[in-house]
Amino acid sequence: MQKQSTGYLFVLPALMVLGMLIAYPVAYTGLLSVTDNAGNYVGLDNFRRVLSARATPTAFWNTLWWVFGSIVFQVILGVLTAILLNQNFRGRAVVRSVTLVPWVVPGIVAATTWAWMLHTEFGIINYMLTGPGLIDEPVGWLTNGSTVLPVMIAINIWKMFPFVAIMVLAGLQSISNDLYEAARIDGASFWEEVRYVMLPQVRTVIVAVTLLLVIWALNHITIIYAITRGGPANRTLITPIQIFRTAFESVQFGQAAALSVMFFAVAIVVVFIYIRTLASNPEETR
Amino acid sequence: MNKLQTLKRPGLPGWLILTASVLLVLVCLFPFWWMVLSSVKTLRELYTVPPIWWPAAPTWENYRTVLFESNIPRYFLNSIIISVGSTALALVLAIFASYGFARFNFKGKPLLQSFVLVGQLLPTAAIIVPLFVTLRVLNLVNTYWGLILVYMIITLPLSVWMLTSYFKNIPVELEEAAIIDGASRLECLFRITLPLSLPGLASVMVYAFVTTWNEFIFALCFATDSSVKTLPIGLAEFSTEFNTDWGAVMAASVVMTLPIAILFLSMQRLFVGGLTAGATKG
């Protein structure tokens, strides 16, 4: 094809918009992190203040729990659902559509609906659990410090596992029939087929989806923010919410920016390590 | 070949498929069923122990509160304007960018392509503060345009990704023939490539619309005036304003979910196809 420079003209508008909305703010965050609210240069003061705040380590550990707890179960449940939906059975199309519902529904709707279902006195969940005697008395799921984070994680798992399922299902359906036939000639059982044919073939999909899930878990703070705003007693405070509250509730833009810089650096390192381990794995470079 | 086809493909036993499917459907749908049910209960029925599974006399009272005594209708309109606006803008930008990436080889293309994807990898919380400052400088805080622009960050990267892989799958020979006949690049794009990629365009549209309709955090930061607030913010306000009125909250949730449910269920095949094509063929 001739005149390759024309390509620049096509991609330019989108890149300009993204540059203005991403590159500039990222650079500006760096600047904000070393200035105070009046715009004076204060060196590393903001970083020092943020790091000595009691909420910071709490938020860091909560974030780790939130991300890992969510992702492990999202992937496991998603893959199991994909294997189920990859079977031939009547009504499969309906089940597949229904599975996508939690993912498509607005996060805020999921949050309020679950909050109502988890209501201590009138919530359906406490009723369903106390009825058959699974728990002795109603649990204050959202007010009890030891249950609130696991509950948030559970809601997040419920919200996102359909995405894993649908991506893995697409991968499963693109597996060549030859592989299944070879396995069948060897007399493989169903679970052997899962282990030796399906899982190795969708590994790349799972790996890519996991990366997206990590990023989304860090980005989608709607569920936690809408239900608890980080409370009670910072039990569900994760770093993105801490940034948000520092900026818009305490109006400490400099400290929020300093926290953003650190958060961003850690996120980049995690993503980078993840991609590097993938690239160094010969199986993945096909 | 015949011999192979006679080999029976092992599968899960029927009872396991049935149980798992029923469980899956229950887990996915029960919250919505409960939401709809709660939205037609009277106040007294909502606050009853044990909970009532089927309201004796379904009431529209909660919907009346939401539709006539709250800001929800106004927020609904705002949501429509902002979602349609940002979907249209994302679509136009993504069409050109994807065509550029799919059909041209230019210096720095891999770098630019990964820059576009970085947008998807960026922790949004980390750029809220500078974005807010940027919008304030541009005088775009509390305007439709502010949110429409900001939503490019979350819709554009994946849209470009999905459309690029879609355009790549359209045979380039069609365009080469047209160019020999004297067609310009833009004519190729609008007369040949676009008509052939309608399913891809539809999936990008659904994706962008649903994402912006559901978006919460940016709206919370950049739309603080009720003239531009979107539905998610309205819903969040509702649950604090009427702290005890769960019936109205559930009715508002239903109102907010309906457009998405209708749009998604009618376009589901296209949407899922487009999304997974982008992921597996990349």
Interface residues (C-beta under 8 A of the other chain):
Chain A: M1 Q4 S5 T6 G7 Y8 L9 F10 V11 P13 A14 L15 V17 L18 M20 L21 I22 Y24 P25 V26 Y28 T29 L32 T81 L84 Q87 N88 F89 G91 V95 S97 V98 T99 L100 V101 P102 V104 V105 P106 G107 I108 V109 A110 T112 T113 W114 A115 W116 M117 H119 E121 F122 I124 Y127 G131 W158 P162 I166 M167 L169 A170 G171 S174 Y180 E181 R184 I185 A188 S189 F190 E193 V205 A208 V209 L212 I215 L218 N219 I221 T222 Y225 A226 T239 P240 I241 I243 F244 A247 F248 F253 A256 A257 S260 V261 F263 F264 A267 V271
Chain B: L4 L7 K8 R9 P10 G11 L12 G14 I17 A20 S21 L24 V25 V27 C28 L29 P31 F32 W34 M35 S38 L46 Y47 T48 V49 P50 P51 L93 A94 F96 A97 Y99 G100 F101 R103 F104 N105 F106 K109 L112 F115 V116 V118 G119 Q120 L121 L122 P123 T124 A125 A126 I127 I128 V129 P130 L131 F132 V133 T134 L149 V150 M152 I153 L156 P157 V160 V172 E176 R185 V210 W213 N214 F216 I217 L220 C221 L231 P232 L235 A236 S239 W246 V249 M250 S253 M256 T257 I260 A261 F264 L265 Q268 V272 L275 T276 A279 T280
